[in-house]
Amino acid sequence: MTDSAPWTGLHAWARHLAAPAPLDPLSPAEARRVRRYRDRLLAAVQERDRAALHRAKQAVLQAAYAQPGTPALRRALRLLAWHMAALLPPRRGTHSGI
């Protein structure tokens, strides 16, 4: 028995994860929906409105994980959720000298 035998399954799994998934295009209505969510998130960041940003993030997560949708729409919303997960507007009243 060789030491590499237990790893063969892991290599197959790594190849599976690295393989690009077939992408279905978004319909125009789905693309507009994703854009509205993105615009809502960015507007909350620009306005430095933490409550609005939290609500917008929750709306994206709800749409991505709880509401029915096509695989392409769910994938786009999940990608948006990952990209926007770390967004926090700067606190008001902080100085930028540091």
N, CA and C atoms as a LAMMPS dump frame, in Angstrom:
ITEM: TIMESTEP
0
ITEM: NUMBER OF ATOMS
294
ITEM: BOX BOUNDS ff ff ff
-5.0000000000000000e+02 5.0000000000000000e+02
-5.0000000000000000e+02 5.0000000000000000e+02
-5.0000000000000000e+02 5.0000000000000000e+02
ITEM: ATOMS id mol type element x y z
1 1 1 N 0.851 -1.176 0
2 1 2 C 0 0 0
3 1 3 C 0.897 1.239 0
4 2 1 N 0.566 2.188 -0.857
5 2 2 C 1.376 3.402 -0.936
6 2 3 C 0.731 4.509 -0.135
7 3 1 N 1.52 5.521 0.157
8 3 2 C 1.007 6.666 0.912
9 3 3 C 0.071 7.531 0.085
10 4 1 N 0.152 7.443 -1.242
11 4 2 C -0.664 8.318 -2.083
12 4 3 C -2.094 7.828 -2.252
13 5 1 N -2.398 6.607 -1.894
14 5 2 C -3.735 6.05 -2.1
15 5 3 C -4.84 6.856 -1.414
16 6 1 N -4.689 7.276 -0.147
17 6 2 C -5.773 8.029 0.479
18 6 3 C -6.021 9.383 -0.174
19 7 1 N -5.048 9.918 -0.913
20 7 2 C -5.167 11.257 -1.472
21 7 3 C -5.849 11.274 -2.833
22 8 1 N -6.057 10.141 -3.448
23 8 2 C -6.633 10.143 -4.8
24 8 3 C -8.02 10.765 -4.814
25 9 1 N -8.807 10.494 -3.805
26 9 2 C -10.137 11.094 -3.727
27 9 3 C -10.073 12.606 -3.554
28 10 1 N -9.109 13.081 -2.79
29 10 2 C -8.959 14.521 -2.589
30 10 3 C -8.553 15.21 -3.886
31 11 1 N -7.699 14.579 -4.667
32 11 2 C -7.294 15.172 -5.935
33 11 3 C -8.478 15.253 -6.903
34 12 1 N -9.307 14.221 -6.925
35 12 2 C -10.489 14.242 -7.784
36 12 3 C -11.435 15.355 -7.352
37 13 1 N -11.6 15.518 -6.053
38 13 2 C -12.471 16.568 -5.53
39 13 3 C -11.904 17.947 -5.866
40 14 1 N -10.614 18.121 -5.748
41 14 2 C -9.986 19.398 -6.083
42 14 3 C -10.167 19.712 -7.563
43 15 1 N -10.035 18.71 -8.422
44 15 2 C -10.265 18.941 -9.857
45 15 3 C -11.715 19.329 -10.119
46 16 1 N -12.638 18.677 -9.411
47 16 2 C -14.06 19.005 -9.571
48 16 3 C -14.338 20.444 -9.167
49 17 1 N -13.767 20.876 -8.059
50 17 2 C -13.989 22.243 -7.59
51 17 3 C -13.343 23.273 -8.505
52 18 1 N -12.24 22.921 -9.112
53 18 2 C -11.525 23.856 -9.978
54 18 3 C -12.139 23.946 -11.363
55 19 1 N -12.941 22.976 -11.751
56 19 2 C -13.539 22.984 -13.09
57 19 3 C -14.569 24.091 -13.178
58 20 1 N -14.546 24.855 -14.254
59 20 2 C -15.541 25.918 -14.388
60 20 3 C -16.939 25.334 -14.587
61 21 1 N -17.886 25.916 -13.897
62 21 2 C -19.275 25.477 -14.029
63 21 3 C -19.873 26.109 -15.278
64 22 1 N -20.739 25.38 -15.963
65 22 2 C -21.39 25.998 -17.124
66 22 3 C -22.259 27.164 -16.668
67 23 1 N -22.14 28.26 -17.358
68 23 2 C -22.861 29.468 -16.962
69 23 3 C -24.039 29.712 -17.889
70 24 1 N -25.195 29.79 -17.297
71 24 2 C -26.377 30.191 -18.038
72 24 3 C -26.461 31.71 -17.948
73 25 1 N -26.817 32.359 -19.023
74 25 2 C -26.905 33.826 -18.963
75 25 3 C -28.135 34.269 -18.173
76 26 1 N -28.022 35.445 -17.596
77 26 2 C -29.167 36.055 -16.922
78 26 3 C -30.117 36.605 -17.971
79 27 1 N -31.386 36.534 -17.679
80 27 2 C -32.352 37.199 -18.549
81 27 3 C -32.223 38.71 -18.308
82 28 1 N -32.727 39.527 -19.221
83 28 2 C -32.656 40.981 -18.989
84 28 3 C -33.33 41.405 -17.68
85 29 1 N -34.451 40.783 -17.342
86 29 2 C -35.137 41.131 -16.09
87 29 3 C -34.292 40.742 -14.877
88 30 1 N -33.639 39.577 -14.951
89 30 2 C -32.782 39.149 -13.843
90 30 3 C -31.571 40.064 -13.709
91 31 1 N -31.005 40.455 -14.819
92 31 2 C -29.855 41.367 -14.782
93 31 3 C -30.248 42.699 -14.16
94 32 1 N -31.432 43.195 -14.497
95 32 2 C -31.906 44.451 -13.887
96 32 3 C -32.104 44.273 -12.38
97 33 1 N -32.599 43.125 -11.97
98 33 2 C -32.822 42.863 -10.547
99 33 3 C -31.496 42.857 -9.786
100 34 1 N -30.497 42.171 -10.327
101 34 2 C -29.184 42.135 -9.682
102 34 3 C -28.593 43.537 -9.631
103 35 1 N -28.758 44.295 -10.7
104 35 2 C -28.23 45.669 -10.736
105 35 3 C -28.921 46.544 -9.687
106 36 1 N -30.235 46.384 -9.5
107 36 2 C -30.947 47.166 -8.47
108 36 3 C -30.4 46.86 -7.079
109 37 1 N -30.158 45.585 -6.808
110 37 2 C -29.573 45.225 -5.513
111 37 3 C -28.184 45.844 -5.352
112 38 1 N -27.363 45.756 -6.397
113 38 2 C -26.014 46.325 -6.347
114 38 3 C -26.07 47.838 -6.149
115 39 1 N -26.951 48.505 -6.886
116 39 2 C -27.08 49.953 -6.749
117 39 3 C -27.543 50.342 -5.347
118 40 1 N -28.437 49.55 -4.79
119 40 2 C -28.921 49.815 -3.43
120 40 3 C -27.781 49.683 -2.418
121 41 1 N -26.961 48.659 -2.564
122 41 2 C -25.81 48.473 -1.677
123 41 3 C -24.823 49.626 -1.807
124 42 1 N -24.491 49.988 -3.034
125 42 2 C -23.519 51.061 -3.242
126 42 3 C -24.04 52.409 -2.77
127 43 1 N -25.332 52.655 -2.944
128 43 2 C -25.914 53.916 -2.47
129 43 3 C -25.816 54.01 -0.946
130 44 1 N -26.064 52.902 -0.261
131 44 2 C -25.968 52.906 1.202
132 44 3 C -24.534 53.176 1.649
133 45 1 N -23.555 52.629 0.927
134 45 2 C -22.141 52.882 1.268
135 45 3 C -21.809 54.35 1.032
136 46 1 N -22.228 54.893 -0.1
137 46 2 C -21.93 56.291 -0.409
138 46 3 C -22.58 57.246 0.577
139 47 1 N -23.776 56.897 1.037
140 47 2 C -24.473 57.751 2
141 47 3 C -23.993 57.513 3.432
142 48 1 N -23.109 56.541 3.6
143 48 2 C -22.601 56.181 4.928
144 48 3 C -23.732 55.819 5.887
145 49 1 N -24.716 55.128 5.357
146 49 2 C -25.89 54.731 6.126
147 49 3 C -25.764 53.25 6.482
148 50 1 N -25.289 52.999 7.688
149 50 2 C -25.064 51.619 8.113
150 50 3 C -26.355 50.811 8.179
151 51 1 N -27.436 51.422 8.624
152 51 2 C -28.701 50.693 8.72
153 51 3 C -29.206 50.313 7.326
154 52 1 N -29.111 51.239 6.383
155 52 2 C -29.548 50.944 5.015
156 52 3 C -28.665 49.868 4.392
157 53 1 N -27.369 49.909 4.679
158 53 2 C -26.459 48.901 4.152
159 53 3 C -26.804 47.53 4.718
160 54 1 N -27.084 47.472 6.001
161 54 2 C -27.466 46.197 6.616
162 54 3 C -28.749 45.661 5.979
163 55 1 N -29.734 46.529 5.795
164 55 2 C -30.999 46.096 5.176
165 55 3 C -30.768 45.619 3.738
166 56 1 N -29.922 46.324 2.998
167 56 2 C -29.651 45.937 1.615
168 56 3 C -28.929 44.588 1.564
169 57 1 N -27.971 44.386 2.462
170 57 2 C -27.266 43.102 2.51
171 57 3 C -28.236 41.967 2.832
172 58 1 N -29.119 42.201 3.778
173 58 2 C -30.089 41.175 4.142
174 58 3 C -31.032 40.868 2.983
175 59 1 N -31.403 41.888 2.222
176 59 2 C -32.275 41.67 1.062
177 59 3 C -31.576 40.816 0.009
178 60 1 N -30.294 41.063 -0.219
179 60 2 C -29.531 40.259 -1.189
180 60 3 C -29.431 38.82 -0.7
181 61 1 N -29.121 38.634 0.572
182 61 2 C -29.025 37.282 1.113
183 61 3 C -30.361 36.551 1.039
184 62 1 N -31.436 37.237 1.351
185 62 2 C -32.775 36.641 1.272
186 62 3 C -33.067 36.21 -0.163
187 63 1 N -32.772 37.075 -1.12
188 63 2 C -33.038 36.761 -2.521
189 63 3 C -32.14 35.627 -3.017
190 64 1 N -30.909 35.597 -2.555
191 64 2 C -29.956 34.593 -3.036
192 64 3 C -30.196 33.211 -2.452
193 65 1 N -30.611 33.152 -1.205
194 65 2 C -30.667 31.866 -0.526
195 65 3 C -32.071 31.4 -0.156
196 66 1 N -33.045 32.273 -0.095
197 66 2 C -34.363 31.854 0.386
198 66 3 C -35.456 31.933 -0.671
199 67 1 N -35.296 32.788 -1.645
200 67 2 C -36.336 32.943 -2.654
201 67 3 C -36.045 32.057 -3.856
202 68 1 N -37.088 31.56 -4.493
203 68 2 C -36.848 30.752 -5.691
204 68 3 C -36.331 31.628 -6.828
205 69 1 N -35.552 31.029 -7.685
206 69 2 C -35.009 31.741 -8.835
207 69 3 C -34.255 30.778 -9.727
208 70 1 N -33.889 31.254 -10.876
209 70 2 C -33.126 30.415 -11.789
210 70 3 C -31.721 30.212 -11.219
211 71 1 N -31.043 29.166 -11.634
212 71 2 C -29.666 28.971 -11.152
213 71 3 C -28.761 30.163 -11.473
214 72 1 N -28.948 30.772 -12.627
215 72 2 C -28.113 31.922 -12.999
216 72 3 C -28.371 33.104 -12.067
217 73 1 N -29.625 33.37 -11.738
218 73 2 C -29.951 34.481 -10.842
219 73 3 C -29.397 34.208 -9.451
220 74 1 N -29.601 33.014 -8.952
221 74 2 C -29.105 32.686 -7.612
222 74 3 C -27.584 32.786 -7.558
223 75 1 N -26.888 32.338 -8.609
224 75 2 C -25.431 32.424 -8.662
225 75 3 C -24.985 33.881 -8.656
226 76 1 N -25.646 34.727 -9.444
227 76 2 C -25.273 36.148 -9.509
228 76 3 C -25.509 36.834 -8.165
229 77 1 N -26.616 36.522 -7.51
230 77 2 C -26.91 37.128 -6.213
231 77 3 C -25.939 36.639 -5.139
232 78 1 N -25.572 35.372 -5.19
233 78 2 C -24.598 34.853 -4.225
234 78 3 C -23.241 35.497 -4.432
235 79 1 N -22.855 35.688 -5.683
236 79 2 C -21.601 36.363 -5.971
237 79 3 C -21.636 37.807 -5.462
238 80 1 N -22.762 38.485 -5.67
239 80 2 C -22.918 39.845 -5.155
240 80 3 C -22.833 39.851 -3.632
241 81 1 N -23.463 38.878 -2.993
242 81 2 C -23.422 38.802 -1.527
243 81 3 C -21.991 38.632 -1.031
244 82 1 N -21.196 37.804 -1.69
245 82 2 C -19.803 37.614 -1.288
246 82 3 C -18.985 38.872 -1.503
247 83 1 N -19.197 39.538 -2.615
248 83 2 C -18.423 40.742 -2.907
249 83 3 C -18.774 41.885 -1.955
250 84 1 N -19.995 41.95 -1.506
251 84 2 C -20.437 43.051 -0.667
252 84 3 C -20.392 42.724 0.823
253 85 1 N -20.025 41.503 1.18
254 85 2 C -20.088 41.066 2.575
255 85 3 C -19.256 41.928 3.517
256 86 1 N -18.127 42.391 3.064
257 86 2 C -17.225 43.129 3.948
258 86 3 C -17.397 44.64 3.875
259 87 1 N -18.342 45.113 3.095
260 87 2 C -18.52 46.56 2.969
261 87 3 C -19.044 47.172 4.259
262 88 1 N -18.367 48.172 4.71
263 88 2 C -18.821 48.975 5.836
264 88 3 C -18.501 50.426 5.52
265 89 1 N -19.471 51.29 5.636
266 89 2 C -19.159 52.7 5.423
267 89 3 C -18.355 53.227 6.598
268 90 1 N -17.53 54.236 6.367
269 90 2 C -16.792 54.822 7.489
270 90 3 C -17.756 55.442 8.498
271 91 1 N -17.359 55.374 9.739
272 91 2 C -18.201 55.984 10.773
273 91 3 C -18.201 57.498 10.62
274 92 1 N -19.316 58.081 10.904
275 92 2 C -19.407 59.542 10.854
276 92 3 C -18.595 60.143 11.974
277 93 1 N -17.963 61.264 11.682
278 93 2 C -17.229 61.97 12.719
279 93 3 C -15.824 61.468 12.95
280 94 1 N -15.397 60.457 12.216
281 94 2 C -14.012 60.003 12.402
282 94 3 C -13.107 60.875 11.549
283 95 1 N -11.931 61.074 12.012
284 95 2 C -10.991 61.879 11.245
285 95 3 C -10.11 60.96 10.412
286 96 1 N -9.68 61.447 9.279
287 96 2 C -8.926 60.62 8.369
288 96 3 C -7.427 60.856 8.482
289 97 1 N -6.979 61.486 9.535
290 97 2 C -5.572 61.794 9.692
291 97 3 C -4.736 60.617 10.167
292 98 1 N -5.386 59.509 10.494
293 98 2 C -4.635 58.355 11.008
294 98 3 C -4.399 57.358 9.91
